[in-house]
Amino acid sequence: QVQLAESGGGLAQAGGSLRLSCAASGRASSVYGMAWVRQAPEKEREIVAAISWSGATSYYVDSVKGRFTLSKDNSKNTIYLQMNSLKPEDTAVYYCAAGRTASNEAVLTAANRYNSWGQGTQVTVSS
């Protein structure tokens, strides 16, 4: 497993922007994909965006396509989620996650495939 340290989040108005960062550390025995997973009160956990080990392949849930951008800095083992045009329905606790993958380009799109989790950061979007 790897250790994940999140930063960013906070309060934004609808239409505004926030940026989340997640730095991975520790010794990994294999390549791993990373993701941002969010959970709002009384809602199921959902993967917002996920990225491959190489950073070349990514996945977005339909509700954030065109608004959120996930990127990775391989030199820092850090992923960034740029969130633009925020909506009140984006309000949730956002968790960074990492999970082993079979290849450099594999993207994990199921939350139960991730076995390392950050502590979570609150994102609140006011209308």
C-alpha positions in Angstrom: 0.0 0.0 0.0 1.0 3.6 -0.4 0.3 6.6 1.8 -1.8 9.4 0.4 -1.8 13.0 1.5 -4.6 15.3 0.2 -4.8 19.0 0.1 -7.1 21.6 -1.3 -10.8 21.6 -1.1 -12.9 24.1 0.8 -15.8 26.4 0.0 -16.6 27.8 -3.4 -19.6 29.5 -5.0 -21.5 27.9 -7.9 -19.5 28.5 -11.1 -16.3 28.8 -9.2 -13.2 26.6 -9.1 -11.2 24.5 -6.7 -8.1 22.4 -7.0 -7.4 19.2 -5.1 -3.9 17.6 -4.8 -2.9 14.1 -3.7 0.7 13.1 -3.1 1.5 9.4 -2.9 4.4 8.1 -0.9 5.8 4.8 0.4 7.1 1.8 -1.3 4.9 0.3 -3.9 5.6 -3.2 -5.2 3.8 -2.6 -8.5 2.3 0.1 -10.6 -1.0 1.6 -9.4 -3.8 3.8 -10.6 -5.1 6.7 -8.7 -8.5 8.4 -8.4 -10.7 10.9 -6.6 -13.7 9.3 -5.1 -16.5 11.4 -3.5 -19.3 10.7 -1.1 -22.1 13.1 -0.4 -24.5 12.6 2.6 -27.1 9.9 1.9 -25.5 9.1 -1.5 -23.4 6.3 -2.7 -19.7 6.7 -3.1 -18.7 7.4 -6.7 -15.5 7.7 -8.6 -15.2 11.2 -9.9 -12.1 10.7 -12.0 -9.3 8.1 -12.3 -5.9 8.1 -13.9 -3.5 5.4 -15.0 0.0 5.0 -13.6 1.5 6.6 -16.6 -0.9 9.5 -16.5 -1.8 9.1 -20.1 -5.2 7.4 -19.6 -8.1 8.9 -17.6 -11.7 8.3 -16.8 -14.4 10.8 -15.7 -17.9 10.2 -14.4 -20.4 11.8 -16.8 -21.5 14.5 -14.4 -18.1 16.1 -14.3 -17.0 15.7 -17.9 -15.9 19.0 -19.4 -15.7 20.6 -16.0 -13.1 18.6 -14.1 -9.6 17.8 -15.2 -7.4 15.1 -13.6 -3.7 15.2 -14.2 -0.6 13.5 -12.8 3.0 14.7 -12.1 5.0 11.5 -12.2 8.1 13.2 -10.9 6.2 14.0 -7.7 3.8 11.0 -7.6 1.0 13.6 -7.3 -2.3 13.9 -8.9 -4.3 17.1 -9.3 -8.0 17.5 -9.8 -8.9 20.9 -11.2 -12.6 21.5 -10.7 -14.2 24.3 -12.7 -17.8 25.4 -13.1 -18.6 23.9 -9.8 -22.2 23.1 -8.9 -23.9 22.6 -5.6 -24.3 18.9 -6.4 -20.5 18.6 -6.4 -20.6 19.1 -2.6 -19.1 16.0 -0.9 -16.1 14.7 0.9 -13.5 13.9 -1.7 -11.1 11.0 -1.1 -7.9 10.2 -2.9 -7.4 6.5 -3.6 -4.8 4.3 -5.1 -4.9 0.7 -6.3 -2.7 -1.8 -8.0 -3.1 -2.2 -11.7 -2.0 -4.8 -14.2 -0.4 -2.3 -16.6 0.9 1.3 -16.9 -2.3 2.3 -18.8 -5.0 0.6 -16.8 -7.6 2.8 -15.1 -9.6 1.4 -12.2 -13.2 2.4 -12.4 -14.6 0.4 -9.4 -14.1 1.8 -6.0 -13.6 -1.6 -4.5 -10.4 -2.0 -6.5 -8.7 0.7 -4.5 -6.9 -0.3 -1.3 -5.2 2.9 -0.2 -7.2 5.9 0.8 -6.6 9.4 1.9 -8.3 11.0 4.9 -10.7 13.0 2.7 -11.2 16.7 2.1 -14.5 18.5 2.2 -15.7 20.4 -0.9 -18.7 22.6 -0.4 -20.3 24.5 -3.3 -22.9 27.2 -2.4 -25.6 28.3 -4.7 
